[in-house]
Amino acid sequence: MFKQPSKSMRKNSFTNQKEFAGVQKLFLQLLKNYPEGSISIIDKDFNVIYTGGDLYEQLATDPAAWIGKNIFTMFPQALQKKIESELLEVFHGNIVSAFELQNCCLADHSYTLDAFPLVEDDNTIKRAGIIIRNISKLKKAEEGFRKALEKERELGELKSRFVSMASHEFRTPLSTVLTSAYLLSKYTTTEDQPKREKHIERIISSVNSLTDILNDFLSLGKMEEGKISVKPVSFSIREFMTGVVNEIAPVKKKDQAIVYENKGDETVYMDRGLLKHIVLNLLSNAMKFSSENSQIEIKTINDTDTFVVKVKDHGIGISHEDQKHLFERFFRGANAMNIQGTGLGLHIVARYAELMNGKVDFKSELEKGSEFRIVFKHDIQ
């Protein structure tokens, strides 16, 4: 603890009265011009003896008008009792540091209060100093730092989950590719052609699965980094859907059929790339979770206010319990654990839909299939 200097020591700090007066003048200028806040001196009755600072200028208030007034009247009523409790401690020799002032002074700004005793020559405390500081910039910096840490934590979790998922999901298709490639080398005669074709199909399917996994992670990474922007254009939805169906057709199960229907205007104004990713994800899920010889239905409805995409299957469905978590990252339904996937597809679908002013909903029942519906509002134009 610093020892209070004696009266004689304070007098000897200045060579003459003129120098003391000059220092006093500079000190008063400091109080008057204290930036982004205020400095005040109060007595034991909490009345203002002196106050000044840039805060008064920002509030368009004359600090001289506060001289002799109770300091609590400067603050909102909800704060007054709390501040009084803090200042009572100051007159007992304690220091108040960084007491946060809620809903005080300028709107959308944050302030703290510091208070300290002003000790007299006889070691009594008859006055206290109060400093109000604008900490808005510091608060914003703290918030930015907190968000950066949170984002870093999320990315760390994402990487960890990727390593865990990849070690499992990559193993099966890579083993299939390796086994099929080895067996292909054994089939050398013309009679072996059906066997060769069978293993080539397995290799293609496994490579497509690996590509899907990587595409999901690339999409998620871009979204997390804010690198995806919406670029809508006008195009024919019928031609678009026909192209998407043809693209995914090679990975259909045996005798699966995709049926498409459109109602309303065939010209839409959307981001083709994002819409394609959404439809491919929904179709891929519908095919994976449906049996052979099943039908998958796609329907688009384009009216005055909205553009709707529906994808319906008659597959394994989703339990009521799993439906609560369906759009979470990495979530896999209890009845889908043996079906390859990352658990990212529907999360990405929902995020892409949101980017295009769309919303996803669905209905599903175990062993009866699922229907996903995305409603886009036309005001994205």
Residue pairs with C-beta under 8 A, 6 or more apart in sequence:
4 119
4 123
5 13
7 121
14 20
14 23
28 52
30 39
31 39
31 50
31 52
31 53
32 52
32 53
32 63
33 52
33 53
33 54
34 52
34 53
34 54
34 55
34 131
35 53
35 54
36 54
36 55
36 133
36 134
37 53
37 54
37 55
37 111
37 131
37 132
37 133
37 134
38 51
38 52
38 53
38 54
38 55
38 56
38 63
38 131
38 132
39 51
39 52
39 53
39 129
39 130
39 131
39 132
40 48
40 49
40 50
40 51
40 52
40 66
40 71
40 129
40 130
40 131
40 132
41 48
41 49
41 50
41 51
41 118
41 127
41 128
41 129
41 130
42 48
42 49
42 71
42 87
42 127
42 128
42 130
43 49
43 126
43 127
44 91
44 125
44 126
44 127
45 70
46 70
46 71
46 72
46 84
46 87
47 68
47 69
47 70
47 71
48 66
48 67
48 68
48 69
48 70
48 71
49 67
49 127
50 67
51 63
51 66
51 67
52 63
53 63
53 132
55 105
55 132
55 134
56 62
56 63
58 106
59 105
59 106
66 74
71 83
71 87
71 130
72 80
72 83
72 84
75 83
75 101
75 104
76 103
76 104
78 102
78 103
79 101
79 102
79 103
79 104
83 99
83 113
86 96
86 99
86 113
86 115
87 96
87 115
87 128
87 130
89 96
90 96
90 115
90 116
90 117
90 125
90 128
91 117
91 125
91 128
92 125
93 117
93 125
94 117
95 114
95 115
95 116
95 117
96 113
96 114
96 115
96 116
97 114
98 112
98 113
98 114
99 112
99 113
99 114
99 115
100 110
100 111
100 112
101 110
101 111
101 112
101 113
101 132
104 111
105 111
105 132
105 134
106 134
108 136
109 134
109 136
110 134
110 135
110 136
110 138
110 139
111 132
111 133
111 134
111 135
112 132
112 133
112 135
113 130
113 131
113 132
113 133
114 130
114 131
114 133
115 128
115 129
115 130
115 131
116 128
116 129
117 125
117 127
117 128
117 129
118 125
118 126
118 127
118 128
118 129
119 125
120 126
151 224
154 224
155 224
158 220
158 221
158 224
158 329
161 329
161 330
162 217
165 330
165 342
165 343
166 213
169 209
169 213
169 340
169 341
169 342
170 210
170 213
172 206
172 340
173 205
173 206
173 207
173 209
173 210
173 340
174 206
174 210
176 202
176 203
176 205
176 206
177 202
177 203
177 206
177 207
180 199
180 200
180 202
180 203
180 206
181 199
181 203
183 195
183 199
184 196
184 199
184 200
187 193
187 195
187 196
187 199
204 250
205 251
208 250
208 251
209 340
212 284
212 342
213 342
216 342
216 344
216 345
216 348
217 342
217 344
219 228
219 277
219 344
219 348
219 352
220 329
220 344
220 347
220 348
222 228
223 348
223 351
228 274
228 352
228 355
230 271
230 274
230 355
230 356
230 380
231 271
231 273
232 269
232 270
232 271
232 356
232 380
232 381
233 269
233 270
233 271
233 272
234 267
234 268
234 269
235 267
235 268
235 270
235 272
236 266
236 267
237 262
237 266
237 267
237 268
237 300
237 302
238 260
238 262
238 266
240 268
240 272
240 275
240 276
241 260
241 262
241 279
241 298
241 300
242 260
244 276
244 279
244 280
244 283
245 258
245 260
245 283
245 298
247 280
248 258
248 280
248 283
248 284
248 287
249 258
251 284
251 287
252 258
252 287
253 287
253 290
253 291
253 292
253 294
254 292
254 293
255 292
255 293
256 287
256 290
256 292
256 293
256 294
256 295
256 296
257 294
257 295
257 296
258 283
258 295
258 296
258 297
258 298
259 295
259 296
259 297
259 298
260 297
260 298
260 299
260 300
261 297
261 298
261 299
261 300
262 299
262 300
262 301
262 302
263 299
263 300
263 301
263 302
264 300
264 301
264 302
264 303
265 302
265 303
266 302
267 302
268 302
268 307
269 378
269 380
269 381
270 307
270 356
270 376
270 380
271 355
271 356
274 352
274 355
274 356
275 309
275 356
277 348
277 349
277 352
278 309
278 349
278 352
278 353
278 374
279 298
279 309
279 311
281 345
281 346
281 348
281 349
282 309
282 311
282 349
282 372
283 296
283 298
283 311
284 345
285 313
285 341
285 345
285 346
286 296
286 311
286 312
286 313
286 315
286 370
287 296
287 313
288 339
288 340
288 341
289 313
289 315
289 316
289 317
289 336
289 339
289 370
290 296
290 313
290 314
290 315
290 316
290 369
291 315
294 313
294 314
294 315
295 314
296 311
296 312
296 313
297 310
297 311
297 312
297 313
298 309
298 310
298 311
298 312
299 308
299 309
299 310
299 312
300 307
300 308
300 309
300 310
301 307
301 308
301 310
302 308
304 378
305 377
305 378
306 375
306 376
306 377
306 378
307 375
307 376
307 378
308 373
308 374
308 375
308 376
309 373
309 374
309 376
310 371
310 372
310 373
310 374
311 371
311 372
312 369
312 370
312 371
312 372
313 369
313 370
313 371
314 368
314 369
315 369
315 370
316 335
316 336
316 366
316 367
316 369
317 335
317 364
317 365
317 366
317 367
317 368
317 369
317 370
318 326
318 333
318 335
318 362
318 364
318 366
318 370
319 333
319 334
319 335
319 366
321 334
322 331
322 333
322 334
322 335
323 362
323 364
325 331
326 333
326 346
326 362
327 346
327 347
327 349
327 350
327 360
328 347
329 343
329 344
329 347
330 342
330 343
330 344
331 343
331 347
332 341
332 343
335 366
346 360
349 360
349 372
349 374
350 360
353 359
353 360
353 374
353 376
356 376
356 380
357 376
357 377
357 379
357 380
358 374
358 375
358 376
358 377
359 374
359 375
360 372
360 373
360 374
361 372
361 373
361 375
362 370
362 371
362 372
362 373
363 370
363 371
364 370
364 371
